[in-house]
Amino acid sequence: MDDNRARVAAIEDFAATLRKLRDEAGNPSFREMSGRSKAISHTTLHEAAKGNRLPSWETTVEFLKACGADPAAYRERWENANQAVRSVDRLPGDAPPLARPRALTRLVVITALTVLAGAAVVVVVLANRGSSPDQNPSGGAAIAAPTPVVCPVRPTSPPSAPPLRKGDATEFVEDVTLTDCTHVGSGQTMTKVWRIKNAGTVPWEGYQLRRLDLPQHPDHCRTAVDVPIADTKPGDLVDIRTDVITPRKPGLCYVRFKMVDASGAVLFPGSRPINFQIIVNAW
């Protein structure tokens, strides 16, 4: 009974996280979220938020993306909930799975037909039988499989909206440094540079990029919250740069910014955030 309560609590806690995220995103309808995703139905998204069962990771990713959230930031929470569900996900009276003998091995004998010095060469391979991929063959503690990294993250488009200032427009040109899914080392400091164009008729003065993914946690890439943009005339290009400090923990860093003016007002509410996404390795 205690196990079942733990299972229900894990599912409901994760569903509550999804519901809170949806509220923070402006409480879009599930049909609207499905339209943003273009990969999952509104009924599946609705079920994910109900708390009757734990959604798959694929469903969770689409739910998060439809709310403008970073899937990498929620992967550990889903893994913890999934582990809690799997550890007790058996009906009352079900027999536990039969244990497989770890010590039993099989011999795979490959006989080379090539004769060397008058004798056949025999290669004997000992293969462990019955051990699962996440089980230590020596019988010790299980070895956790690495969490797969989903990259690139496909950002969803926000609802259509005009720019804050009539005639203002921006155009992304290129990632000058740290292109999507670049592999980098942990605990390093590097510089991210975007190149964008003032594609409108309004001069940019006092503009900046403001980070959306706040607060910054130890397992996130750390950056300045506000990144200044040099004053830019209509039709000109500008390079925007910020220092990035990678975390000690390996994984995906997906960080998003929106352009704001000196007062903090979002300049292009109908445009996707500018972002960088890099894969942090343990080296």
Summary of the structure (lengths in Angstrom):
residues: 283
radius of gyration: 25.5
end to end distance: 44.4
largest distance: 88.1
contacts: 724
relative contact order: 0.13
helix: 24%
strand: 28%
